Amino acid sequence: MGGEGSARFKVAILVIALAGLATGAGLWLAGRTGLAEMAWAAGVVPVLAALVVEIVRSLFRGEVGLDIVAALSMSAALAFGETLAAAVVALMYSGGTFLESFAEGHARREMRDLLSRVPRSATRYRDGALDEVPLGEIVPGDLLLIRQGDVAPVDGTVESERAVLDQSAMTGESMPVKLMRRQEVMSGSTNAGEAFDLRASRRAAESTYAGIVRLVEEAQQSKAPMSRMADRYSILFLLVAVALAAAAWWMTGDPIRAVAVLVVATPCPLILAVPVALVAGLSRAAHYGVLIKGAKPLEALAQAQTLILDKTGTLTDGRPRIVSIDTYAELSPDEVLYLAAAADQASKHPIAQAIVASARARGILLPAPTEIQEVPGEGVAARVDGRSVVVGGTGFVRRRIGATRNPHQGPKAGSVLVAVAVDGQLAGNLVLADPLRLETAGFLAGIRRHHGIRRILLATGDRRAVAEAATEGLGLDGVRAELTPDQKVLLVLTERKNGPVMMVGDGVNDAPALAAADIGVAMGARGAAASAEAADIVLMVDDLGRLLAGLEIASRSRQIALESVIAGLGLSVTGMVAAAFGYLTPVEGAVLQEAIDVAVILNALRALRISPSMEPVEVAYDHAPSMQH
């Protein structure tokens, strides 16, 4: 039965149990005792039947749960005519399973966003014309037109002189790459430059992007679900309950004593309190911008011991920024930026747009350029305020102004050098890089100090030199660079020998590893939809510090749930002993069990008041930022 159908079924069972109890109570008050008992029994039988089916399924999976005690108590109560007690137990049980279903519902959604990122059709050359054809019709050798902003639908090679591609969603590399004729293009890469021709080398179903989709689906299916916290105590509690009920019957010869013991033993405080505490934790975490997809991920988050981090868009901002401006003429750094950004307004290249964004962030008003000449992927020449400005790669600028060399020593690993010439003279260089997030160092220190994380690794598709330069001084336990998506999955599986693994990432290339990890965390504010779907947790605020709040809430919610389990067990055992000695009838035992329920649920609701050591933020979920790269 599917998740949505199962939830509807549990609601129906709860309604039947409630209707049976209420109808029987009304008939009993009207003096129709026989009909009242029939109504109570009618409300119990469907709940009991559903419970028996679930028990059989659990036994086939090799699991023994506390549901057996609930089935025994309802069966015994019906067998010995204690229909009111059976109806109360049925209501408690069906209510508990409904709450548990609510806590874990919709923990996994379909990969609609991941699949929808790839276009359903492509523009193919045929007989001197362009035709829009479905992806399934593309075969190796077809020539396709990839327009600016299009996503490459299949793997292939560049047939134009050059192509500028944003591969960040596939490799984690934040800087656009320039590919020349005959170089290979990965499906899923976005065209960040002018339109170019692509020669298909694989069918869509065999391409890189389709492989990533399959990896995510396989990893999700292979992840073993966590058992309910209460079930960890099930075998011992089950043996104690049955032994005490049997002893009470044998010693007194009164089967009603056994019924009373089993009614009190019904583990509704456990079934109810655990999901209530965890659902409260889910709600509290959402208040802090941490979207956790169910009670199981919340519990797993509190137990993580190894943390694996992606670099681009996770440890770093994911967008290139100007880190320094060198000047060689009489112009100031702000003047060089002013002229360069004004000229770059004419280009859609990501580096040009980063320069424009940097200037505007400094409050610089940019005039419109004129006499614009752009060489896609290389640079722009234009006139700004009557001055001739050339902006682009060092080779492009040198050729335009006839210079022989650029005095800059060259960019460090992970950075990009943009030269700027004004009126035929080299005026300066802009150095851009993808810097670490401001909160990165504090986040790493806090997560290791307060949250039990023993091992922190970097896993990135970037070059090793770039990865090591970006993480220098962070004190990581290891750096794994130039990883493909399946190698990231292998790293996650390998690290499991050290304990539960948490993976944090934001790109499509991170999605399989997020799905394979014990707990996957996606940067949802600007990350790829694939990573948000594959992950167990989505940070709706683009801030790693929110994960610290989520960890604290998860840990304290789990502690409150455990307290509720222990309290419920203790009170239930006390009531069982009282029932065994004849101090409680089955109905009184059921009422006592209701009182225990109220006590443990009130304790569980303390999770709603958890306040991690940070201020909450308002997250406009109905206006949430796009999750597309």
Phi, psi and omega in degrees: 000132181293164184301317182291319178294321178297319179297318178296321180297318181293325175296318180297318179297318178298317180296319179297315180297317180293318180295320179297315180295315182294317180296316179298320179297318179297317179293323180295318178295332179276002178085008180264072188298317181299314179294326179298316179295325177294319180294318179296317179295321180297327178284336183277319189304312179297322178296317180295319179297315179297322180294318179297318178300317180294322178297316179298317178298318180296319180296322176295332177275001180079021182249136175242116185243175180288352178300333181298321179297318179298318179296318179297317182294318179293317181296315181295320180296318177294318184297326183254018172079012178267066187291326179295316178298320179297319180294321178295316178297318180300318179294317180298316183293312182296324176296320179295315180294327177296315179297320178296318178297320178297322182293325186256358184297145178057033177290333178232130176247168179292162183273043184299315183293321178297313182291326183287345179295325177281129181298151179279348181218171180218157179265113187245138174284133177205118178057043177077005180233170178251130178236142174269116186234151176296152181301326183297342181271351182283131179236157178306135182103340178296144177258124184243150173261122178252106183279166180301130181089349179287153173262130179299120186280337180219165172290149180185195179233152180287128177255350176272181180295323181202165174212142178247118188236139172266106182257015186301325181290340184259321186245344185087354180286118187283333183275133176300147181248146178257122180250138179263176182306136178078358176281153187278142178244132176273136173299146184096347177282146182259135178286111181262003180236211179285165179300145178216165179264140181235128176266116184294134177248345178219160171288161182300319183292342182257002187276171185303315185294318178297325177296322178296320177301316179295321179300316180298314182296318180294318181295322179295320182289331185278346182286120181289131178290148177281142175284157178297144181304319182297328183293343179294339180255009194291315186296312180298314181296321180298314179297318180297315182296312182295318181296317181293320178295316180295320180295318180297319179293313184295319184284330184252342184072010182252109181294338180295331176299317179296319178300315181298318179299314182294323179297314179294329182286345181307122192278041179299325177299327178286314181298324182276312190293321183297306179295327179297314179298318183287323176296321176298320177296320177300315180297318181294319179296320178299327178298334180259017176079021179244106182269109182254127189272054174125170183289325180297312176299326179297316179294319180295323181301323182288349185247000183298140180239335178241135180242125176246127185242137166284163180264292188293121180084355179243288173288327178255171184287335181088358178232129180296141179227156177286124179253341175199154177230119177258137180240145181234002179236200182276358180285146176278165177304320179294324178291320177298315179296319179302310183291318180296314182294322179299316179292321184288351175300339182277353185247147175260006180298138182304324179292318178299317180293328176294321178294317179297316180297322179296318179295316181293326177296333178272005179080018181277126176274126187255129176281163178282133178282159177230170179050051187281134173226121181238135170254106187308131178082356182238315179168181184228139170240137182200172173251132180230120182054038178080001181254145178277123183235133176236127182229133177162200178296157185299321179295318180297314182293318179300316180295323183289329184251000178074022180278157181262334183205161174247124184295347180294141184286351182107148183288153174285167178305132178089001180240165182234137179256126177242120180271150179228125176242141180231125179054045174079005180235142177295120184260335181168181178228141173255128177254122181247146177208168175258092188283163174297148173299149181299328185270000188300308184299315179295322178298313182296319179295316182292320184288330179281326186280323191247348191236019170074009177284120184263338188218130181234125182235152171256133176231114187217154174274355179292164174296153183300317181299320179294315182296316182291323179294321183289331187253011181300131177086000182275348178071033179289155179277351178180151177235122177244113186247167177056041181268139171275167180304319181288332175290327175295320177299316180298321178297316179300313182295324179294320183288349180296340178295341180266003181123178180305138186250132172250130179244133179239127180202180182218346185262169175301323180294342178273345189302315179299320179293322177298320180288328182281334183291157175299325175218119179256133182238126181248140172281095192277342186296316180230007182283175181286148179298328180299316181293323179294325180284322183285335186281159173273336183226139176237125176276106183286343175255133186284068186206117180300332180301336178296331179294327175299318177297318179298319178297317180295317179296317180298316182296315182287326176296317179296321179296317179295320178298318179295320176300319180295321178299311182296316179296317180297318178298315182298313181293321180295317180298319178299315178295323178298317179297316179299319179293323180297327180271006175086011180277350181226130170279167178304317180293318177297323177296320178295319178296318177300320180297324176298319179296320176297319177305311182301317182297312184287329178291319176300322176294319181296326182291352174299339179297337178291344183256011179296130179234098178294167187282058175196161180275138178290159177238154175275125180248116182278086186295331179280354175230038185295145178300155179296146178262010180272143174288000000 
